Amino acid sequence: MTPLSRIAIVANATKPGALEAAERLDDLARAEGAEARVTTEFPPPPGFLEGMDACFVIGGDGTLLGALEEAVARNVPVAGVRRGRVGFLATFSPDELAERIPPILRGAYRVGRRSLLRCRVPGGESRLALNDVVVKSGSVSRLARLVVRSGEEPVAEYACDGVILSTPTGSTAYNLAAGGPLVHPSAHVVVMTPISAHTLTSRSVIFPREARLVVESAGEQEPPLVSADGQDAFSGPDCLPLEVVVPKETFPLLEEESHSHFRLLRNKLKWD
């Protein structure tokens, strides 16, 4: 791949050691003759990634997800440097930067194109998600009653705590915790998993990327809550029916040439 001559560094200052890791990355970039632009503003300000060859986000998966909109808009590949708990997206360790970053700056990397979800409310407002879109009951004491359609065809009606619509990338997140399947990131599908459904026959369903999924209310109930990648997106009676589609845009994730998805799974899920 083309060497990286201009990189952005986004450091989540609330994470211990993030600023030190940012300084280390800055030094490594300059030693390779690359220009580095650094910010501790999180999410990064609009336009921060303009003209950049890549972005290194220091913090964790949540910090990386905060750079989603800007990275997609500018088509800038993003790599995550983890601080704290080990993530599936932030795969670089601060202790390994001196060994692993210089080869990447010289061009020893690849860019994985990760599927996204776009959720849209009836008013037209929408949000992007790299992991998942979740529709949950607006009441802590009552189940949600939700109908899911694929286009005009009804799929299922659930009495449940909520429904997760997940990308393959997000299959290792909330979807996995709710009993959903693991999906290879190159599959480009949508996984629907009910949360604590009030019937044992409710199971995950996998849809092709062309599907237009709609989640709507089944009768009178508390207004639901909609989140995108774990962040509040929409709430209130006007957020349903919610349309969820796979957009043309993809998230560019920078990976080492030797990256192995299954090695990552074996390590994180303790399969070895």
N, C-alpha and C positions, 0 to 999 in steps of 0.2 A: 504494500500500500504506500501511498504518498507520505513522506515524512511530515510531522506536525510542526509547523513554524510559528503558529499563533494559538495559544491555548488560554482558556478561561479557567479560573479556579474559584469555586464557590465553597466557602467554609462556614459551616454551622457553628457559630461561636459558642452556642450553649452546650456543645459536646466537648468534654475534656480532651485536650490534646489536638483539637481540630486546627487551631491557629498554628501550632508548631508543625503539623503535617503540611499545612498550606505553605509555610515558609520553606520547608524542605522541598516541596514540589516546585516552588518558584526557583529555588537554587538549581535544582536538577534541570529544569527547562532552560535556564540561562546558560548553564554549562554546555548544553547541546546546541546553543545558538538560537533557541526559540524565544519568542516574546510571550510573556505571561501577564494576564490581566486578573487581578484578585479582588474579590468582594466578600464581605461578611454579611451582606444583606441577603436575607432568605425569606421567600424565594428571590432569585436574582431579579434586578430591575429590568423593565422592558428595554430591549435593545442591547443588553449586556453581552449577548452572544453574537451580535452582528459581526461578521468578518472573521469569526474564530474557526479554527480547524477542528477543535475538540473542546470538551468541557470536563473538568475533573471536579466532582462533587464530594466534599468531605463531611461525613456525618453518619449516614446509614441509608437504608432503603427509603425512609420517609423524606430525608433531605433530597435524595435523588428524584423522588416523585415530585417534589416542589419545583424542580427545573423542567418539568414535562412540557408545559405550554410553550415556554420560550425555546426549548430545544426542538420541538416539532415545528414551530413557526419558522425557525432559522435553519432547520435540517442540520443541526450540529450534533455529532455523536457524543454521548455522555458516558463517562466511566465513574464508578462509585468507589470511594475510599472509606472503609467502614471505621466507625468509632463506636464502641459499646457492643451491643448484641450483633451477632453475625447475621447478615442478610443474604438474600438470594441475588440481589442486584449489585449491592456494594461489595464486590468480591476482592478488592485490593486491601491488603493489610498495611498500616503505616510502617511497620517494621521491615516490610519488603520493598519499599518504594525505591531505594537506591539500586536494587537489583532488577526490578521489573519495569520501571518507568523508562529508563533510557532506551531500551530496545523498541518500546512503543513509539517514543518520539522519533526514532529513526525509521519507522514504518512497519514494524513487526506487530501488526494488529489486524483485526477484521471488524466489520460493522454488522451486527445482527439487526435485522429489521423486525421489531416486535409489533404485533397487532395491538390496536387500541379499541376502545369502545367510546362511542359518543351517545350520551343520553340527552334526550330533548323533552321538555315539558310542552303542554299545549300552546303556551304563549310564544314558543319559538326559542326561548333561552336554552343553551346547551352547555354541557361540560364534557371534557375528555377524561378518560381513565386508562391507565396502563394495567392496573391489576383487576379492578372490579367495580361494578355498580351494584349497590345494595338497596333494596326497598324493604323497610322494616315497619313493624307496627308502631303507630304513634302513641300507644298506651303500654306501659310496663306490665300491666296486669291482664291484658287481653290479647288474644291471637289476632293476627291480621288475616283477612279473607281476600285473597288475591287471585285474579285470573291472568294467565299468561297466554298470549296468542302469538303465532308465527304468521305474520301477514294477517290475513283474514281468518285463518284456521285456528280454532281453540286448541291449546295444548293440554292445559290442566287447570284445575281450580284447587287452591290450597287453603287450608286453615293452618297457619304456621306463624312463627316469629318473624319471618321475612323470606325474601328470595335473593339469592346471590347470582348475578350474571357476571361471569369471569372470563378473562382472556386466558390463553395458555400460560402467559407469564404469571398471572394471578392465581393459577391453579394451585400453587404452593402456599398461598396465603389463606384468607378466610375460607375459601372454597375447601381447602384441605381440612381445616379445622371442623368444618360442617359435614365432613364425610364424603366430599366430592372427589373426583378422580384427578390424578396427575396427568398433565398433557404436555407433550413436547412443544417448546416455543415456536417451532417451525410449522406447526399444524394449522394455524390460522383458522380456529373455530371459536365458538362461544359455548361456554359451559353454564348451564342453569342448575343451581342446587338449592332446594328449599331448606330453610333453617328450622329445625325442630318441628317438622310437619306432624300434624295430628293424625297420621296414618302411616303404618309400616310400609305401605305400597308406594309411597312417594319417593322417587329416586331422581338422581341427576339425569339431565338430558343434554346431549351434545348437538349443537346446530352448526350448519355450514356458515361460512363468513358472509354469504349473500342474504342470510335471514334478516328479516325486519321484525324484531321482537317488541311486543307491547305488553306492559304490565298495567292492569287496571283493577279498580276496586270491585269487589263482589258484595254489594249491599252497603248499608249505612254503617259507619265505623269512625273511629278517631282518624284525623288526617295522618297519612303515613309520613315517614322520614326517608329521604333519599340521600345516600352518600356516594361519593366518587373517590376511590382510593383512600377510604377511611376518613375523608373530610366531608363535613356537611355540604350538600349541594342544593337540595330543594326541600321544602316542607310546606305543609298546609294543604287545603282541599284542592288547590289548582295544580298540583304536581302530577296528578294522574288523569288520564292515561299517560304513562311514560313510555316513550319510544327509545329503543336501544338498538344501535346498528354498529357494524364495523366500518369505520370511515376509510377513505383512500389513504389518508395520512398514516404513517407508521412512526414508531419511536426508534431512533437510531442508537443502539447500545454498543459502545466500544468494548471489545473483548480482545484478550490476548489470542495469538494464533493457535496456541495450544489449549484454548479453553474447551472443556468437555462438560456438557450439560449433565450427563449421568455421573461423572466424577463429582460434580457439585452436589447432586442429589445424595449420592452415597455418603458424602462428608457431612452435609447438613442434617440429614435424616438418620445418621448413624447406622447405615446399612452395612458398613464394612465390619 
